[in-house]
Amino acid sequence: MTNPLPDSPAADTSTPEPDRTTAAAEVDGTFDIKAKLGDLAAAAGLRRIHMLAWRDLDDVEAGGSEVHAATIARLWAEAGIEVVMRTSYAQGHPPTEVRDGYRVIRKAGRYLVFPRAAGSEVMHRYGPRDGLVEIWNGMPFFSPLWATGPKVVFLHHVHADMWKMVLPPRLAAFGDTIERRVAPLLYRRSRIITLSPSSRQEMLDLGFRSERIEVVPPGVDPKFTPGGTRTPKPTVLAVGRLAPVKRFDMLIEAVAAARRQVPDLSLTVVGVGPERGALKGLVETLGAEDFVTFEGRLSDQDLVDHYRSAWMVAATSIREGWNMTLTESAACGTPAVATRIAGHVDAVADGVSGLLADDGAGIAANLVAIASDADLRQRLQSGALEHARRFTWENTATRILEALADEAVRHRHRWTRLSGRSA
């Protein structure tokens, strides 16, 4: 049984609650956002939009990119737009399905999905489209080579050194070359949407055109709100795919180091992935079985409960486009401890909604600071709630549709000019 801490939202009635009135009105009174999105699409002639994604939301390896795409597709579909999402196979799921009002096509494996999806679009196998969204998650679909008509590209972050962490040397070198040398030239005229100013800057450093990149941060689902009770002893929560790029090993070692000053500190890891065995081996080597727990995959409600009960959420990734767990936890009144990388510097307001650090030693020091300083915890909890108020999925879906609508208008004007010259 857990008890409210003096600084927890449940125990301190002076802790500010997030103002979700507007977001709730948009969700409960869905006619408002539906009408706005529907009118925007109709004015631009965007009745049918196709989305190309590497993985589907139902894939066992789905993460933030898939949540982002699925949420946008759902909101657009609710507004009356015909949305088709083309992805690779998802284990245990049919190749064709309707989910949340939009059509999902799951065909081909991890690598073949790229040429097969492009071929299907060229042949109009899944019907005509008025707009295209290419979701570039590592390897692009090369839409500038074959796609006609208005389109936008989601590029959440630059992969850089991630290539070497997830692929064999030759494939890693190939991916890096595509990203650094080929893509900036090939996509120079494409309208690109990224999640954060820091990711945008990384793209500019690679040579992408400034005027063609727009920053649209992700939203926070209204289900993430404060409540419940904090654990009686300091708990660190980490949520994400157990993959090398997330560097859970750094976090485990940081928690072990922090326990020298906060002996009752514990870590709960939520997620599945290929690194689970190696991470469990590290826990055994450190003798950390008593204070590190692996929860696996959780239901949405269980995840909310974990966010609310933890003293802090930690993320030690080497690279992120944003890391939605940091703003989800913030909406629950739980501050973050995270690495100072592109994406994290935007998802976390350093010193306001959490603390950033450059290395494992800094992560450990920040864990100690939050666990041992009640005033700091209270301030960061309040700051986290305030920071999270800025992000709604309705705003995200609207701004992305506005970008696609703008491209549709530009495309129409271009063809009008060309037609006039031909005449």
N, C-alpha and C positions, 0 to 999 in steps of 0.2 A: 504494500500500500504506500502511495506517495503522499506527501504533504506539501502544501503551498510554501514556497520560500518567501521570506519577507519582501524580496524584490520581484516576485512573479506577478504577472497580470492578474492571476486569480486571487492573490492575497492582498495586493495593493490597489485599492479602488481609485487611486489617483493616476494610475498608469493610463495614458491615453489610448483609447480604442481607435482602430483605423476607421476612417469615414468611408464606408463602403456603400453609402446611399446611392451615389450615382451609378456605380458599377452594378449594384443590385437592381436598380431600376432598369438598367439596360438589359440585364439578364432576365428578370421577372417580366418586365414589360417589353418583350422582345420585338414588338412592332416598331419601336423607335430605331433600333440598330438595323433591323431588317429593312425598314423603309429607306434608311440612309444608304445602306449598301446596295439595295435593289435599284434605287434611283440613280446612283453613281454608275452602276454597271449598265443600266439601260441607256443612259445618256451617251456612254462610250461605245455602245453596241457590243458589250461583253456578255452575251447570253450563255456561252459555253467556254469554260476554261479548263485546260488540261494541265496537270502537274506531273512532273517527272521526278521521282525520288529513288534513291538507292535502296532504302529499306522502308518497310511498312511499319505502322504503329504496332501491329500485332506480332512483329518479328521478335524473337527471343533476345536479340541484341539491340532492340529499339532504345533510343535515348532522347535527349532534348530536341535534336533536329526533327525527329519523327513526331514528337508531341507538338512542336511548333507547326509543322505542315498540316497535321491532322486537325488542329484547332482552327487554323485559317480556313481549311476546306469545309469544316462543319459550319462555321459562321457564314461563309459565302453561300453554301447550300441552303441554309435556313433563310437566306435572303432571296431565294428563288433562282440562283445561278446554277446551271448544270455543270457540275465539277466531276472530272474524271482524274483519278490519281493512278499513275502507272509505276509499279515498283517490282522488285525481285520477289521470288517465292518467300512465303512466310510459313515456317514449319507448322503443320497441323491445321492450316487454314486453306479454304478453297481458292482456286485461281481467280474467281470473280465473285464479288460480294458488294452489297450496298451497306454502307456504314454511316450513320449520322446524316443521311440524306445525300451522300455523294458516292460515286461508284469507284470501287477499288479493283484494279487489274494487277494481279500478282503472277508474273510469268518470268522465267529465266532465272539463272543463278546469279551469284554475286558479281561476276564479271560480264557475262553475256547480257545482262539487263541493259547495259549501255547501248550496244549496237542494235539490239532487238527493239528497245523502246524507240530509238531514233527511227528505225525502219518502219515501225508501226505508225508513227506519226506522219512520216513522209507518204505512206500509203493510205492514210486516213482510215486505218483499220477500226478505230473506235469512234468514228464519226468526225464531222467537221469541228473546228475550234475557232473561237474568236480571239483567244489569248492563250499564251503559254507561260507556265512558270517552271523554270529549270532549277532544281535544288541540287546545288553543287556541294557534295559532301565527300571531299577527297578527290575523286576522279570526276571530271565534268562529262556531260552528255554531248558536248561540242555543238550546241544548238546554233551558233552563228554559221556553221557550215551547211545546215540543211533546213532550218526553221524559217518560214516566212510569216509575216504578220507580227502584231505586237507581242512582246514578251518581256519578262523580267527574270532575273537570276538571283536566287538566294545563295550567297556565299557567306556563311556565318563566321568563318575565321580562316586564316592562312595556316596550313598544316606544318610547314617548315620541318623542324626536327622530329615531328611525329612520324614522318615516313619511315625513318630508321627503326622506330619502336614497334611498328605494326606490320612491316613487310620485310621479306628477304632483301638482301642488298641490291640485286639488280632491279627488282620491282620498285624498291624505295627510290633508287636513282632515277628511274623512269618517271615516277610520280612527281618527284621534286623538280625534274626538268620541265614537265608539263606545267606545273604550278608557277615556276619562276620565269621561264623563258617563253613558253608557247602561249599560255593563257592570256597574259597581259596584252599580247598583240592580237590574238584571235577575238578576244572579248572587248576590244577597245571601244566599240560602239554600243555595247550592251548596257542596258540599265541594270545596275547591280544593287541589291539591298543587303546590308549587313547589320549585325545586331548592336554594335557598339562603336564609339569613336576610336577606341584603341585598335579594333580590328580594321577599321577604315584606314587608319594610318599605316598599318602593316601592308595593306593592299596598295596604298600610294607608293610605299617604299619599293614595291615590286614593279611599279610602272603603270598601274591602272590609272585611268583618267579621273581626276577629281570631280569634274562636273557630272559624271555618270554614276557616282556612288552615293547612295542615300542610307542614312542610319535610321533604322526602325527597331527599337528594343522590343523584346518579347513581353507578353503580359503575365499576370499572376491570376490563377483561377480563384474565383470568389470563395471556394471551399477552404482556402488557406486563411484562417483567422485565429486570433489568440483565444485562449481558454484552457480548461483543464488545470493540471497542477505540474509543477516541476518535480523532478526526482529529488529525493532528500539529499543525495550526494551528487557532486558535480559530474555531469555526463556530457561527453562530446559525441555528436552524431555526424556520420559521414554517409552521404547518399550518392550512388553512381555506379556505373558499370565497372566491374573489377577488371580493369585493363591497364596496361603499362602507363599510358598517358595520364592516368589519374593519380599515379604515384601514391597509392595507399600505403606502400611500404614506408615512405617518408613520414606519413601521418602516424603510423603505428609506433615508429621509433621516436617521434616527437612526443607522443603521449607517454611513452615509457620514460623519457627524459623529464617531462613535466611532473611526473609522479614523485620525483625526488623532493619536490617542494609541496606538492599536493597529493599526498599518499592515497587518498580515496578517489582520485580521478579515474574515470572509466571511459571506454570508447565502444560505441555501437556502430557497426558497419552494415548498411542496407544496400543490397544489390547482388547481382550475379555476374559471372564473367570468367574468362580463361585464367585469370590470376588468382582465383580463390585458393587453389592448392598451394601455390607458392606463398601466399600471404598467411595461410594457416601454418605453413612450415616456419615462417618468420616468427609468428606468435609463439610457437613452441620453442624456438631457439632462444627467444628473449624471456621465456618463462612468463608470458603475458596472458596465459589462458584465463586467469582470474579477473582480468580487467578489460579484455577485448572480446566482444561478442559479434558473431556474424549472423545477421537476421535473414539473409536471402532477399527474395522479392516480397513486398508487402502490398496489401490492398490500399486503395486511396485513403480510406478512413484511418487505417493503422499508420500510414505515413504521416497524416495530419497529427495524430496523437503523439507520434515520436517527435515531430517538430516542436510541438507545444511543450513536451515534458523535458526536452534537452536543455542544458544550460547554454550550449552554443553548437553551431554547425560548422564543420571544418571541411575545406577543400584544398588539396595540395597538388592540383593538376599542373602539368607543364605547359598546357595550352588549352584555351577555351574560347568559344565565340562569346559566351556570356556565363553560363552555368546557372540554370534556372533554379537549382536547389537553394541557391543563396538568397534569391528574392522570395521564393516560396516560404522558406524558413523565416525571413524577415517579416512577411505578412502574418506569421504566427507569433511575432514578438520575440523571435530568437536571433541573436546576433551571430555574425560569422567570423571565423578565423580562416584566412585564405592566403594563397601565394599571390604575390604582386606580379600578375601577368596580364596580357591583353585579355579583355573580357571581364576578369575579376575586378579590375580597377574601375569598371563601370557598374557592375552588378553590386559591388560593395562600396558604400561611401566611407572611406577610411577614417576611423575615429568617430564616425557617426552611427553607422549601422553595423560596424564590425571593425576588425583590425587586419591589416595586410602585413605580410612579411616576405623577405627575400629568400629565405632558406629554412631548413629544418630547425635550426637553433632559434630563429625568429618565431617560427610557428609555436615551438615549445614555450617560449617566453610569453607569447600572447595567450596561450591556453592557461598558463599560470596566472596571468594578470586578470583575466575574466573570472576564473574560478575563485580567486582569493580576494577580489575587490568588489564588494556589494554595490558601492556607489557607481563604479564603472559599469557593472552589469545592468543596473537600472537605467543609466544613461544610454547605453547601447540598445537596450530593449526598446526604449521609447524612440530612439533614432531609427531603429530597424522598421518599426511600424510606420513612421513618417516616410521613410525612403520607399517602402513598398507601395504606398498609395499612388505613386506616380505611374504604375504600370498596369494596364488592363488589356486583355486580348481584343476587346472591341476596338480600341484605338489602334492596335497593331494591325488587325484585319482591314480597317478603314484606310490606313496610310498605305498599306501595300496595294490595295485595290486602286487607290488614287494614283499610285505610280504606274500601274498597268493601264489604267484609263488614260493617263497622260500619253503613254506610248501608243495607245490606240488612236488618239487624236492626231499625234504626230505622223503615224503611219498613214492615216486617211488623208491628211494634208499633202504628204509626200506624193501619194498616188494621184491626187488631184492635179498637182503641179506637173507630174510626168504625163498625165493624160492630156493636159492642155498643150504641152510641147508637142506631143505626137500629133494632135489635131492640127 
